[in-house]
Amino acid sequence: MSKPMKYFASLGVHLLPSGNNAAPLGIEIRSEKRTDEELLCLAELTAMGDIGGTCRIGRSLDWFKWRFDSKSQRSYVWFSAYCDGKLRAWAAFGTNDWGEISLIDMCGSDGRALELVTSRATRRAKELRVPARIAVTNDRGVAHALKSCGYFRHGTQRLIVRSLTSRTLDGNIHLHSSWRISSKDVDTF
């Protein structure tokens, strides 16, 4: 993309709404590096939304460390929502190799908290003048939070799967509705 195009794309992104940024009473927003305990809590929170027969990339403490640690070289910025000391939602973004696209990802058990952390992450990305933000999801709660913050659907991605194990999975890998896909599952785009 040429410099003038990047400039105009950046201006357009900054005109989009970012959602409601006001935290309701009882919800505390934190923006800090995640500890191992919090990463384990993120893995559990992510799995809470799964119903029987859901297919997804396994989420473990090691996986979260691999994906979001400094070794990923994406300089992730985190926002977490806590209610009564318990993690209710999180959102993170990090720039790709070119620093032009921010991959935003979020998860939550509380719709309002999810919208709030998505809004905070979106506003922070705007402050850092990230020219474009991309999210990938087929989770309706996450899609709603993204829409409330000015994101719009740009189409669908093809999902091609193949079982890499002799183990029988709970879900049918051939049914799109069995899968839960999010930005953190996508390395390159």
GROMACS elastic network, one bead per residue, 0.5 to 0.9 nm:
[ bonds ]
;  ai    aj funct       b0    kb
    1     4     6  0.83556   500
    1     5     6  0.62055   500
    1     6     6  0.63553   500
    2     5     6  0.52591   500
    2     6     6  0.62420   500
    2     7     6  0.87033   500
    3     6     6  0.50623   500
    3     7     6  0.61644   500
    3     8     6  0.87713   500
    4     7     6  0.50626   500
    4     8     6  0.63386   500
    4     9     6  0.85933   500
    5     8     6  0.52441   500
    5     9     6  0.60131   500
    5    10     6  0.84149   500
    6     9     6  0.50761   500
    6    10     6  0.59585   500
    6    11     6  0.85795   500
    6   100     6  0.87769   500
    6   131     6  0.68018   500
    7    10     6  0.51146   500
    7    11     6  0.62985   500
    7    12     6  0.87589   500
    7   131     6  0.77888   500
    8    11     6  0.50109   500
    8    12     6  0.62043   500
    8    13     6  0.86656   500
    8   131     6  0.89448   500
    9    12     6  0.51089   500
    9    13     6  0.62448   500
    9    14     6  0.87658   500
    9   131     6  0.63069   500
    9   132     6  0.74243   500
   10    13     6  0.51895   500
   10    14     6  0.63900   500
   10    15     6  0.89447   500
   10   126     6  0.88115   500
   10   129     6  0.71407   500
   10   130     6  0.71944   500
   10   132     6  0.68158   500
   11    14     6  0.52612   500
   11    15     6  0.66145   500
   11   131     6  0.78920   500
   12    15     6  0.52977   500
   12    16     6  0.69336   500
   12   131     6  0.86884   500
   13    16     6  0.55190   500
   13    17     6  0.87947   500
   13   126     6  0.78475   500
   13   130     6  0.87125   500
   13   131     6  0.66658   500
   13   132     6  0.65981   500
   13   133     6  0.83822   500
   14    17     6  0.78889   500
   14    18     6  0.87974   500
   14   126     6  0.62524   500
   14   127     6  0.89753   500
   14   129     6  0.82570   500
   14   131     6  0.83604   500
   15    18     6  0.89863   500
   16   149     6  0.81233   500
   16   150     6  0.55535   500
   16   151     6  0.80680   500
   17    20     6  0.88625   500
   17   148     6  0.81226   500
   17   149     6  0.57985   500
   17   151     6  0.84257   500
   18    21     6  0.78672   500
   18   118     6  0.84298   500
   18   119     6  0.54206   500
   18   120     6  0.79580   500
   18   122     6  0.60497   500
   18   123     6  0.60465   500
   18   126     6  0.89146   500
   18   148     6  0.75694   500
   18   150     6  0.57123   500
   18   151     6  0.85491   500
   19   115     6  0.74627   500
   19   116     6  0.76553   500
   19   118     6  0.81243   500
   19   119     6  0.51972   500
   19   120     6  0.84315   500
   19   122     6  0.84762   500
   19   123     6  0.86767   500
   19   145     6  0.86474   500
   19   146     6  0.87705   500
   19   147     6  0.86800   500
   19   148     6  0.55343   500
   19   150     6  0.68924   500
   20    23     6  0.83499   500
   20   115     6  0.78609   500
   20   116     6  0.68031   500
   20   119     6  0.65804   500
   20   120     6  0.87860   500
   20   148     6  0.81789   500
   20   149     6  0.76931   500
   21   115     6  0.87402   500
   21   116     6  0.60553   500
   21   117     6  0.84064   500
   21   119     6  0.59881   500
   21   120     6  0.63960   500
   21   123     6  0.85891   500
   22   116     6  0.75648   500
   23    26     6  0.81591   500
   23    27     6  0.61667   500
   23    28     6  0.72620   500
   23    29     6  0.76137   500
   23   113     6  0.82560   500
   23   116     6  0.68883   500
   24    27     6  0.59042   500
   24    28     6  0.85660   500
   24   112     6  0.86650   500
   24   113     6  0.88097   500
   25    28     6  0.82872   500
   26    82     6  0.82464   500
   26    83     6  0.58306   500
   26    84     6  0.71180   500
   27    81     6  0.62881   500
   27    82     6  0.55982   500
   27    84     6  0.77732   500
   27    88     6  0.89119   500
   27   113     6  0.73684   500
   28    80     6  0.81102   500
   28    81     6  0.56011   500
   28    82     6  0.50866   500
   28    83     6  0.63615   500
   28    84     6  0.86410   500
   28    85     6  0.85089   500
   29    79     6  0.66708   500
   29    80     6  0.55755   500
   29    82     6  0.63937   500
   29   113     6  0.88864   500
   29   116     6  0.84442   500
   29   117     6  0.74526   500
   29   120     6  0.89071   500
   30    78     6  0.80017   500
   30    79     6  0.56421   500
   30    80     6  0.51881   500
   30    81     6  0.65049   500
   30    82     6  0.78382   500
   31    34     6  0.89781   500
   31    77     6  0.74925   500
   31    78     6  0.54042   500
   31    80     6  0.64502   500
   32    77     6  0.78001   500
   32    78     6  0.62025   500
   32    79     6  0.72063   500
   32    80     6  0.83565   500
   33    76     6  0.87819   500
   33    77     6  0.79123   500
   33    78     6  0.68241   500
   34    37     6  0.80198   500
   34    38     6  0.58311   500
   34    39     6  0.62839   500
   34    78     6  0.78470   500
   35    38     6  0.51602   500
   35    39     6  0.61893   500
   35    40     6  0.86521   500
   36    39     6  0.50002   500
   36    40     6  0.61962   500
   36    41     6  0.85717   500
   36    61     6  0.71458   500
   36    65     6  0.80141   500
   37    40     6  0.51738   500
   37    41     6  0.62675   500
   37    42     6  0.87024   500
   37    61     6  0.85643   500
   38    42     6  0.61023   500
   38    43     6  0.86441   500
   38    87     6  0.81670   500
   39    43     6  0.63344   500
   39    44     6  0.87452   500
   39    60     6  0.83867   500
   39    61     6  0.59553   500
   39    62     6  0.89329   500
   39    64     6  0.63116   500
   39    65     6  0.74172   500
   40    43     6  0.50710   500
   40    44     6  0.64025   500
   40    45     6  0.86388   500
   40    59     6  0.89309   500
   40    60     6  0.68602   500
   40    61     6  0.50826   500
   40    62     6  0.88644   500
   40    64     6  0.79934   500
   41    44     6  0.50607   500
   41    45     6  0.60294   500
   41    46     6  0.85086   500
   41    61     6  0.86668   500
   41    87     6  0.73645   500
   42    46     6  0.59962   500
   42    47     6  0.85450   500
   42    59     6  0.87007   500
   42    60     6  0.89041   500
   42    61     6  0.84920   500
   42    64     6  0.81849   500
   42    87     6  0.79164   500
   42    89     6  0.84844   500
   42    90     6  0.79239   500
   42   107     6  0.82666   500
   42   108     6  0.89894   500
   43    46     6  0.52048   500
   43    47     6  0.63307   500
   43    48     6  0.87877   500
   43    58     6  0.89080   500
   43    59     6  0.53689   500
   43    60     6  0.57280   500
   43    61     6  0.66907   500
   43    63     6  0.88151   500
   43    64     6  0.73808   500
   44    47     6  0.51318   500
   44    48     6  0.62106   500
   44    59     6  0.81133   500
   44    60     6  0.83556   500
   45    48     6  0.51385   500
   45    49     6  0.73690   500
   45    87     6  0.79618   500
   45    88     6  0.76859   500
   45    89     6  0.79739   500
   45   107     6  0.74990   500
   45   108     6  0.67594   500
   45   109     6  0.69828   500
   46    49     6  0.62501   500
   46    50     6  0.76699   500
   46    59     6  0.76792   500
   46   107     6  0.62150   500
   46   108     6  0.71958   500
   46   109     6  0.83878   500
   47    50     6  0.53475   500
   47    51     6  0.86752   500
   47    59     6  0.76368   500
   48    51     6  0.80170   500
   48   108     6  0.89421   500
   48   109     6  0.75419   500
   49   107     6  0.89970   500
   49   108     6  0.82745   500
   49   109     6  0.71816   500
   50    53     6  0.81249   500
   50    54     6  0.59037   500
   50    55     6  0.85990   500
   50   180     6  0.80801   500
   51    54     6  0.58410   500
   52   170     6  0.69890   500
   52   171     6  0.74052   500
   53   169     6  0.77844   500
   53   172     6  0.71051   500
   53   178     6  0.63584   500
   53   179     6  0.87080   500
   54   169     6  0.89842   500
   54   170     6  0.69725   500
   54   171     6  0.53266   500
   54   172     6  0.82245   500
   54   173     6  0.88718   500
   54   177     6  0.83208   500
   54   179     6  0.57473   500
   54   180     6  0.68559   500
   55    58     6  0.87673   500
   55   169     6  0.78047   500
   55   170     6  0.75500   500
   55   171     6  0.57080   500
   55   172     6  0.76556   500
   55   173     6  0.67063   500
   55   178     6  0.56200   500
   55   180     6  0.62928   500
   55   181     6  0.87589   500
   56    59     6  0.84420   500
   56   178     6  0.84940   500
   56   179     6  0.58064   500
   56   180     6  0.54118   500
   56   181     6  0.66060   500
   56   185     6  0.87277   500
   57   180     6  0.84250   500
   57   181     6  0.81833   500
   57   185     6  0.71052   500
   58    63     6  0.76539   500
   59    62     6  0.81080   500
   59    63     6  0.58365   500
   59    64     6  0.67950   500
   60    63     6  0.50215   500
   60    64     6  0.62443   500
   60    65     6  0.85597   500
   61    64     6  0.52286   500
   61    65     6  0.61813   500
   61    66     6  0.85989   500
   62    65     6  0.51018   500
   62    66     6  0.60925   500
   62    67     6  0.85829   500
   63    66     6  0.50530   500
   63    67     6  0.60674   500
   63    68     6  0.85086   500
   64    67     6  0.50854   500
   64    68     6  0.58376   500
   64    69     6  0.75861   500
   65    68     6  0.54560   500
   65    69     6  0.50084   500
   65    70     6  0.86743   500
   65    71     6  0.88361   500
   66    69     6  0.57499   500
   66    70     6  0.86429   500
   66    71     6  0.73119   500
   66    72     6  0.69465   500
   67    70     6  0.88221   500
   67    71     6  0.83266   500
   67    72     6  0.62141   500
   67   184     6  0.72919   500
   67   185     6  0.89573   500
   68    71     6  0.78349   500
   68    72     6  0.62487   500
   68    73     6  0.87240   500
   68    74     6  0.78428   500
   68    75     6  0.83050   500
   68    76     6  0.67088   500
   68    92     6  0.89264   500
   68    94     6  0.89634   500
   68   184     6  0.87753   500
   69    72     6  0.57930   500
   69    73     6  0.79307   500
   69    74     6  0.85474   500
   69    75     6  0.83507   500
   69    76     6  0.81340   500
   70    73     6  0.55317   500
   70    74     6  0.71024   500
   70    75     6  0.64361   500
   70    76     6  0.79402   500
   71    74     6  0.80999   500
   72    75     6  0.77480   500
   72    76     6  0.89036   500
   73    76     6  0.84255   500
   73    94     6  0.86818   500
   73    95     6  0.87288   500
   73    96     6  0.83490   500
   73    97     6  0.80591   500
   74    93     6  0.83424   500
   74    95     6  0.54008   500
   74    96     6  0.60834   500
   74    97     6  0.74783   500
   74    99     6  0.87782   500
   75    93     6  0.81340   500
   75    94     6  0.53990   500
   75    95     6  0.69328   500
   76    92     6  0.61420   500
   76    93     6  0.52565   500
   76    95     6  0.75539   500
   77    91     6  0.83339   500
   77    92     6  0.53655   500
   77    93     6  0.54627   500
   77    94     6  0.63654   500
   77   121     6  0.75798   500
   77   124     6  0.84981   500
   77   125     6  0.88493   500
   78    90     6  0.72432   500
   78    91     6  0.59238   500
   78    93     6  0.69517   500
   78   117     6  0.87327   500
   78   121     6  0.73373   500
   79    89     6  0.84295   500
   79    90     6  0.55836   500
   79    91     6  0.52787   500
   79    92     6  0.62555   500
   79   117     6  0.55999   500
   79   118     6  0.80216   500
   79   120     6  0.69822   500
   79   121     6  0.65005   500
   80    87     6  0.70045   500
   80    88     6  0.76662   500
   80    89     6  0.58089   500
   80    91     6  0.65084   500
   80    92     6  0.86472   500
   80   113     6  0.85966   500
   80   114     6  0.88791   500
   80   117     6  0.62657   500
   81    86     6  0.83372   500
   81    87     6  0.59867   500
   81    88     6  0.56095   500
   81    89     6  0.51610   500
   81    90     6  0.61580   500
   81    91     6  0.89179   500
   81   108     6  0.88065   500
   81   113     6  0.59074   500
   81   114     6  0.77007   500
   81   116     6  0.77669   500
   81   117     6  0.64948   500
   82    85     6  0.55654   500
   82    86     6  0.51742   500
   82    88     6  0.55059   500
   82    89     6  0.72969   500
   82   113     6  0.81493   500
   83    86     6  0.53842   500
   83    87     6  0.66670   500
   83    88     6  0.65861   500
   83   113     6  0.88255   500
   84    87     6  0.85486   500
   87    90     6  0.78092   500
   87   108     6  0.84262   500
   87   109     6  0.87998   500
   88   107     6  0.85532   500
   88   108     6  0.55586   500
   88   109     6  0.55312   500
   88   110     6  0.59012   500
   88   113     6  0.65262   500
   88   114     6  0.76783   500
   89   106     6  0.73165   500
   89   107     6  0.55934   500
   89   109     6  0.62694   500
   89   110     6  0.66758   500
   89   111     6  0.83696   500
   89   112     6  0.89701   500
   89   113     6  0.57190   500
   89   114     6  0.51416   500
   89   115     6  0.87335   500
   89   116     6  0.86608   500
   89   117     6  0.69719   500
   90   105     6  0.82795   500
   90   106     6  0.53896   500
   90   107     6  0.56056   500
   90   108     6  0.63062   500
   90   113     6  0.81859   500
   90   114     6  0.67254   500
   90   117     6  0.59765   500
   90   118     6  0.77708   500
   91   104     6  0.70740   500
   91   105     6  0.55068   500
   91   107     6  0.66464   500
   91   108     6  0.86824   500
   91   114     6  0.77125   500
   91   117     6  0.55728   500
   91   118     6  0.57118   500
   91   119     6  0.89791   500
   91   120     6  0.83886   500
   91   121     6  0.64422   500
   92   103     6  0.81266   500
   92   104     6  0.56964   500
   92   105     6  0.54407   500
   92   106     6  0.63466   500
   92   117     6  0.85620   500
   92   118     6  0.82009   500
   92   121     6  0.65288   500
   93   102     6  0.59776   500
   93   103     6  0.53122   500
   93   105     6  0.63448   500
   93   106     6  0.87898   500
   93   121     6  0.69084   500
   93   122     6  0.85353   500
   93   125     6  0.77639   500
   93   133     6  0.87187   500
   94    99     6  0.86013   500
   94   101     6  0.82737   500
   94   102     6  0.53274   500
   94   103     6  0.56566   500
   94   104     6  0.69538   500
   94   125     6  0.89171   500
   95    98     6  0.74413   500
   95   100     6  0.66122   500
   95   101     6  0.56127   500
   95   103     6  0.63442   500
   95   104     6  0.89721   500
   95   130     6  0.80466   500
   95   133     6  0.89893   500
   96    99     6  0.52182   500
   96   100     6  0.67369   500
   96   101     6  0.58777   500
   96   102     6  0.63623   500
   96   103     6  0.73070   500
   96   188     6  0.84981   500
   97   100     6  0.80069   500
   97   101     6  0.86701   500
   98   101     6  0.74584   500
   99   102     6  0.74416   500
   99   130     6  0.76633   500
   99   131     6  0.89219   500
  100   130     6  0.63262   500
  100   131     6  0.60222   500
  100   132     6  0.66281   500
  100   133     6  0.86029   500
  101   130     6  0.67834   500
  101   131     6  0.67102   500
  101   132     6  0.51189   500
  101   133     6  0.55872   500
  101   134     6  0.68801   500
  102   125     6  0.77224   500
  102   130     6  0.67410   500
  102   131     6  0.81986   500
  102   132     6  0.63556   500
  102   134     6  0.61104   500
  102   135     6  0.84372   500
  103   133     6  0.61366   500
  103   134     6  0.52273   500
  103   135     6  0.59158   500
  103   136     6  0.84278   500
  103   183     6  0.65983   500
  103   184     6  0.80604   500
  104   118     6  0.84049   500
  104   121     6  0.78684   500
  104   122     6  0.82520   500
  104   133     6  0.67800   500
  104   134     6  0.61599   500
  104   135     6  0.52544   500
  104   136     6  0.81815   500
  104   183     6  0.66595   500
  104   184     6  0.82578   500
  105   118     6  0.83091   500
  105   134     6  0.88599   500
  105   135     6  0.63215   500
  105   136     6  0.77493   500
  105   137     6  0.85797   500
  105   142     6  0.87531   500
  105   182     6  0.68758   500
  105   183     6  0.54561   500
  105   184     6  0.63924   500
  106   114     6  0.73095   500
  106   117     6  0.79532   500
  106   118     6  0.69196   500
  106   142     6  0.69217   500
  106   182     6  0.82543   500
  106   183     6  0.83934   500
  106   184     6  0.88804   500
  107   114     6  0.66931   500
  107   141     6  0.85324   500
  107   142     6  0.66962   500
  108   111     6  0.69067   500
  108   113     6  0.71688   500
  108   114     6  0.53391   500
  108   141     6  0.82410   500
  108   142     6  0.79285   500
  109   113     6  0.80920   500
  109   114     6  0.75962   500
  109   141     6  0.89669   500
  110   113     6  0.53790   500
  110   114     6  0.60918   500
  110   115     6  0.87392   500
  111   114     6  0.50503   500
  111   115     6  0.62498   500
  111   116     6  0.86335   500
  111   141     6  0.67331   500
  111   142     6  0.83524   500
  111   144     6  0.85606   500
  111   145     6  0.73770   500
  112   115     6  0.51625   500
  112   116     6  0.61864   500
  112   117     6  0.88433   500
  112   145     6  0.82500   500
  113   117     6  0.62846   500
  113   118     6  0.85030   500
  114   117     6  0.54415   500
  114   118     6  0.61128   500
  114   119     6  0.85136   500
  114   141     6  0.82376   500
  114   142     6  0.74055   500
  114   145     6  0.63047   500
  115   118     6  0.50998   500
  115   119     6  0.60225   500
  115   120     6  0.86447   500
  115   142     6  0.82161   500
  115   144     6  0.80068   500
  115   146     6  0.73114   500
  115   148     6  0.70547   500
  115   149     6  0.74709   500
  116   119     6  0.50622   500
  116   120     6  0.62354   500
  116   121     6  0.86672   500
  116   145     6  0.81956   500
  117   121     6  0.60863   500
  117   122     6  0.84372   500
  118   121     6  0.51792   500
  118   122     6  0.60435   500
  118   123     6  0.85722   500
  118   142     6  0.89393   500
  118   145     6  0.66418   500
  118   146     6  0.67967   500
  118   148     6  0.89385   500
  118   149     6  0.70596   500
  119   122     6  0.50582   500
  119   123     6  0.60887   500
  119   124     6  0.85371   500
  119   145     6  0.82488   500
  119   146     6  0.82486   500
  119   148     6  0.82608   500
  119   149     6  0.57313   500
  120   123     6  0.51709   500
  120   124     6  0.61276   500
  120   125     6  0.86084   500
  121   124     6  0.51109   500
  121   125     6  0.61650   500
  121   126     6  0.86570   500
  122   125     6  0.51497   500
  122   126     6  0.63115   500
  122   127     6  0.87465   500
  122   133     6  0.82222   500
  122   149     6  0.73343   500
  123   126     6  0.50282   500
  123   127     6  0.62409   500
  123   128     6  0.87197   500
  124   128     6  0.62766   500
  124   129     6  0.86112   500
  125   128     6  0.50892   500
  125   129     6  0.62896   500
  125   130     6  0.55330   500
  125   131     6  0.86062   500
  125   132     6  0.88606   500
  125   133     6  0.80496   500
  126   130     6  0.58827   500
  126   131     6  0.78553   500
  126   132     6  0.89689   500
  127   130     6  0.77504   500
  128   131     6  0.89702   500
  129   132     6  0.87467   500
  130   133     6  0.72652   500
  133   151     6  0.84783   500
  134   151     6  0.84521   500
  134   183     6  0.81623   500
  135   146     6  0.82282   500
  135   151     6  0.85570   500
  135   182     6  0.74323   500
  135   183     6  0.55251   500
  136   143     6  0.88561   500
  136   157     6  0.89216   500
  136   181     6  0.70860   500
  136   182     6  0.50118   500
  136   184     6  0.82503   500
  136   185     6  0.86033   500
  136   186     6  0.80250   500
  137   140     6  0.80686   500
  137   142     6  0.70782   500
  137   143     6  0.67257   500
  137   180     6  0.74158   500
  137   181     6  0.52885   500
  137   183     6  0.64775   500
  138   141     6  0.89536   500
  138   142     6  0.79436   500
  138   143     6  0.71558   500
  138   177     6  0.87319   500
  138   179     6  0.80259   500
  138   180     6  0.61388   500
  138   181     6  0.58239   500
  138   182     6  0.70168   500
  139   142     6  0.54318   500
  139   143     6  0.61236   500
  139   144     6  0.87051   500
  139   180     6  0.64734   500
  139   181     6  0.73934   500
  139   182     6  0.78073   500
  140   144     6  0.60770   500
  140   145     6  0.86527   500
  141   144     6  0.51622   500
  141   145     6  0.63783   500
  141   146     6  0.87366   500
  142   145     6  0.50877   500
  142   146     6  0.61989   500
  142   147     6  0.86169   500
  143   146     6  0.50871   500
  143   147     6  0.61341   500
  143   148     6  0.86647   500
  143   151     6  0.86991   500
  143   153     6  0.86809   500
  144   147     6  0.50835   500
  144   148     6  0.62172   500
  144   149     6  0.87755   500
  145   148     6  0.51970   500
  145   149     6  0.65462   500
  145   151     6  0.88218   500
  146   149     6  0.52064   500
  146   150     6  0.66622   500
  146   151     6  0.52977   500
  146   152     6  0.76343   500
  147   150     6  0.53239   500
  147   152     6  0.59765   500
  147   153     6  0.81838   500
  148   151     6  0.73198   500
  153   156     6  0.83206   500
  159   176     6  0.76739   500
  160   174     6  0.85073   500
  161   173     6  0.68173   500
  161   174     6  0.71171   500
  162   173     6  0.76817   500
  162   174     6  0.84993   500
  163   166     6  0.76230   500
  163   167     6  0.86954   500
  163   168     6  0.89649   500
  163   169     6  0.89211   500
  163   173     6  0.75683   500
  164   167     6  0.86845   500
  165   168     6  0.78417   500
  165   169     6  0.89999   500
  168   171     6  0.85985   500
  169   172     6  0.71460   500
  169   173     6  0.78971   500
  170   173     6  0.89477   500
  171   174     6  0.87216   500
  171   175     6  0.82987   500
  171   178     6  0.59064   500
  171   179     6  0.81372   500
  172   175     6  0.57364   500
  172   176     6  0.86751   500
  172   177     6  0.89662   500
  172   178     6  0.63146   500
  172   179     6  0.86648   500
  173   176     6  0.75037   500
  173   178     6  0.66840   500
  173   179     6  0.72993   500
  174   177     6  0.89218   500
  174   178     6  0.79857   500
  175   178     6  0.54919   500
  175   179     6  0.73808   500
  176   179     6  0.56357   500
  176   180     6  0.86533   500
  177   180     6  0.79329   500
  181   184     6  0.82570   500
  181   185     6  0.65567   500
  181   186     6  0.86560   500
  182   185     6  0.55966   500
  182   186     6  0.73892   500
  183   186     6  0.54324   500
  183   187     6  0.82864   500
  184   187     6  0.73572   500
  186   189     6  0.71675   500
